[in-house]
C-alpha cells in the first residue's frame, strides 16, 4: 500500500491508550512508557499490517521509531566489560552496536574477528591463519577444555555468517555475543578486577 499523505497519519495527545507505548529507550536504556507522537499503519504485499510509531522518551526526551514494536535505535546487547585493550574494546563495542541495529550477520563476523584480536594481543604474530590463532589461545591457556565447545561456536557461527546466504537468527547471534563476552570477561576483566582489588 502506497503512502496516502499526511491525512493518513494518526496524531496522539496522550488522552487515550494509543498515545502511550512501553519500550526500552535506545538512548538512555531505560524501560519507559513513551509518548506516541504519531502513528501510521499500512499493509505489505502479503496484506500483513505493519504499524509505525514515532515515540518520545519521557526520561531523556529523545525520539525513537517503533516498527511493529521493534525500537530503532535499539539497545546495545551484551554486558559492559572492564579492562579491555583499546582495539579489543572497539571491536566488542562495534558488536554490541551491530546487535542494537539488528545487524546479526555483522555481529557474528565481528565476534569471530575478536578471537583474532585476542590472540594477537596475547603475543600471536599478525598475518597467520585463523586456526593458528585458535591454537595459540588454547596453548597459551586462554581457552581451557571446558571452554572449547562454546569458543568453537563463536568460530562456527562466524564462518556460517561469512559463507551462508541465510542470515543468522537473533537468538543465535545473541548466543554468539554472550559466548564472546564470557571469553573477554575471563581473559581480561577478571585479571583487571584482581589487579584493582589487589592494589587496594
C-alpha positions as CSV (number, residue, x, y, z in Angstrom):
1,X,0.0,0.0,0.0
2,X,1.4,3.4,-1.0
3,X,1.6,6.2,1.4
4,X,-1.6,8.2,1.2
5,X,-0.4,11.5,2.6
6,X,-0.3,13.3,5.9
7,X,-4.1,12.8,6.5
8,X,-3.5,9.1,7.0
9,X,-1.1,9.7,9.9
10,X,-2.7,9.5,13.3
11,X,-1.6,12.1,15.8
12,X,-1.9,11.5,19.6
13,X,-2.3,13.8,22.6
14,X,-1.9,11.3,25.4
15,X,-5.5,11.2,26.3
16,X,-6.0,7.6,25.0
17,X,-4.3,4.3,25.5
18,X,-3.0,4.5,21.9
19,X,-1.0,7.6,22.9
20,X,1.4,5.6,25.1
21,X,3.7,2.6,24.5
22,X,6.1,0.6,26.6
23,X,9.6,0.1,25.2
24,X,13.3,0.2,26.1
25,X,14.7,3.5,25.0
26,X,17.8,3.1,22.9
27,X,19.2,6.4,24.0
28,X,19.0,6.1,27.9
29,X,18.4,2.3,28.1
30,X,15.5,2.7,30.5
31,X,12.2,0.8,30.2
32,X,9.7,3.6,29.8
33,X,6.1,4.4,28.8
34,X,6.8,6.5,25.8
35,X,4.6,9.2,24.4
36,X,3.4,8.2,20.9
37,X,3.6,11.5,18.9
38,X,2.2,9.9,15.8
39,X,1.4,6.5,14.2
40,X,0.8,5.1,10.8
41,X,-0.4,1.6,9.8
42,X,-0.1,0.1,6.4
43,X,-0.3,-3.3,4.7
44,X,2.6,-5.0,2.9
45,X,2.3,-7.1,-0.2
46,X,1.2,-10.1,1.8
47,X,-1.5,-8.0,3.5
48,X,0.2,-8.0,6.8
49,X,-0.5,-4.9,8.8
50,X,2.7,-3.0,9.8
51,X,2.5,-0.3,12.4
52,X,4.9,2.5,12.7
53,X,5.0,4.7,15.8
54,X,7.1,7.8,16.5
55,X,7.7,8.0,20.2
56,X,9.3,10.3,22.7
57,X,11.1,9.1,25.8
58,X,9.8,10.8,29.0
59,X,13.2,10.2,30.6
60,X,15.7,11.6,28.2
61,X,13.3,13.4,25.8
62,X,14.9,11.7,22.7
63,X,12.8,10.2,19.9
64,X,12.6,6.7,18.6
65,X,10.7,4.8,15.9
66,X,8.9,1.6,16.6
67,X,8.2,-0.6,13.6
68,X,5.9,-3.4,14.6
69,X,7.0,-2.9,18.2
70,X,10.8,-3.1,17.3
71,X,12.5,0.1,18.6
72,X,15.0,2.0,16.5
73,X,17.6,2.7,17.8
74,X,17.6,-0.5,19.8
75,X,19.6,-1.1,22.9
76,X,23.2,-2.3,22.8
77,X,23.2,-6.0,23.6
78,X,25.7,-7.7,25.9
79,X,27.3,-6.8,29.1
80,X,29.8,-3.9,29.6
81,X,33.2,-5.4,30.2
82,X,36.1,-3.7,32.1
83,X,39.8,-3.9,31.4
84,X,39.7,-4.5,27.6
85,X,42.6,-3.3,25.5
86,X,41.6,-0.4,23.2
87,X,41.4,-2.4,19.9
88,X,39.5,-5.3,21.5
89,X,37.2,-2.9,23.3
90,X,36.5,-1.1,20.0
91,X,35.6,-4.4,18.3
92,X,33.4,-5.5,21.1
93,X,31.5,-2.2,21.2
94,X,31.0,-2.5,17.5
95,X,29.5,-5.9,18.0
96,X,27.1,-4.5,20.6
97,X,26.1,-1.7,18.3
98,X,25.5,-4.2,15.4
99,X,23.1,-6.0,17.7
100,X,21.5,-2.7,18.5
101,X,20.9,-2.2,14.8
102,X,19.7,-5.8,14.4
103,X,22.7,-6.5,12.1
104,X,23.1,-10.1,13.3
105,X,25.4,-11.2,10.4
106,X,27.8,-8.4,11.1
107,X,27.8,-9.1,14.8
108,X,28.8,-12.7,14.3
109,X,31.5,-11.8,11.8
110,X,33.0,-9.4,14.4
111,X,32.8,-11.9,17.2
112,X,34.9,-14.3,15.1
113,X,37.3,-11.4,14.4
114,X,37.6,-10.7,18.1
115,X,39.2,-14.2,18.6
116,X,42.0,-13.0,16.3
117,X,42.2,-9.7,18.2
118,X,42.7,-11.6,21.5
119,X,45.3,-13.9,20.1
120,X,47.4,-11.1,18.6
121,X,47.0,-9.1,21.8
122,X,48.2,-12.2,23.6
123,X,51.5,-12.3,21.6
124,X,50.5,-14.2,18.5
125,X,52.0,-12.7,15.3
126,X,49.8,-11.0,12.8
127,X,49.0,-12.4,9.4
128,X,48.6,-16.0,10.5
129,X,45.6,-18.3,9.8
130,X,42.5,-18.4,11.9
131,X,43.3,-22.0,13.0
132,X,46.7,-20.7,14.2
133,X,45.1,-18.1,16.4
134,X,42.7,-20.6,18.0
135,X,45.6,-23.0,18.6
136,X,47.6,-20.1,20.2
137,X,44.7,-19.2,22.6
138,X,44.4,-22.9,23.6
139,X,48.2,-23.5,24.0
140,X,48.5,-20.2,26.0
141,X,45.8,-21.3,28.4
142,X,43.2,-18.7,27.5
143,X,40.8,-21.4,26.1
144,X,40.6,-24.2,28.6
145,X,39.0,-27.6,27.8
146,X,35.5,-26.7,29.2
147,X,35.6,-23.5,27.1
148,X,36.4,-25.2,23.8
149,X,32.8,-26.0,22.8
150,X,31.5,-22.5,23.1
151,X,34.6,-20.9,21.7
152,X,34.2,-23.2,18.7
153,X,30.6,-22.0,18.4
154,X,31.9,-18.4,18.0
155,X,34.2,-19.6,15.2
156,X,31.5,-21.8,13.6
157,X,28.7,-19.2,13.7
158,X,31.1,-16.6,12.3
159,X,32.1,-18.9,9.5
160,X,28.4,-19.6,8.6
161,X,27.6,-15.9,8.6
162,X,30.6,-15.4,6.2
163,X,29.7,-18.1,3.7
164,X,25.9,-18.8,4.0
165,X,23.3,-16.8,2.3
166,X,20.7,-17.0,5.1
167,X,21.1,-14.5,7.9
168,X,21.5,-15.9,11.5
169,X,18.6,-15.7,13.8
170,X,18.5,-13.1,16.6
171,X,18.8,-15.9,19.1
172,X,21.9,-17.4,17.6
173,X,23.6,-14.0,17.3
174,X,22.8,-13.3,20.9
175,X,24.4,-16.6,22.0
176,X,27.4,-15.8,19.9
177,X,27.8,-12.4,21.5
178,X,27.3,-13.9,25.0
179,X,30.0,-16.5,24.4
180,X,32.3,-13.8,23.2
181,X,31.6,-11.6,26.2
182,X,32.4,-14.5,28.5
183,X,35.7,-15.1,26.8
184,X,36.5,-11.4,27.1
185,X,35.5,-11.5,30.8
186,X,37.7,-14.5,31.6
187,X,40.6,-13.2,29.6
188,X,40.6,-9.6,30.6
189,X,38.0,-8.5,33.1
190,X,38.9,-11.0,35.9
191,X,42.6,-10.0,35.7
192,X,41.7,-6.3,35.6
193,X,39.5,-6.6,38.8
194,X,42.0,-8.8,40.5
195,X,44.7,-6.2,39.9
196,X,42.4,-3.4,41.0
197,X,41.5,-5.0,44.3
198,X,44.9,-6.4,45.0
199,X,46.3,-2.9,44.6
200,X,43.8,-1.7,47.2
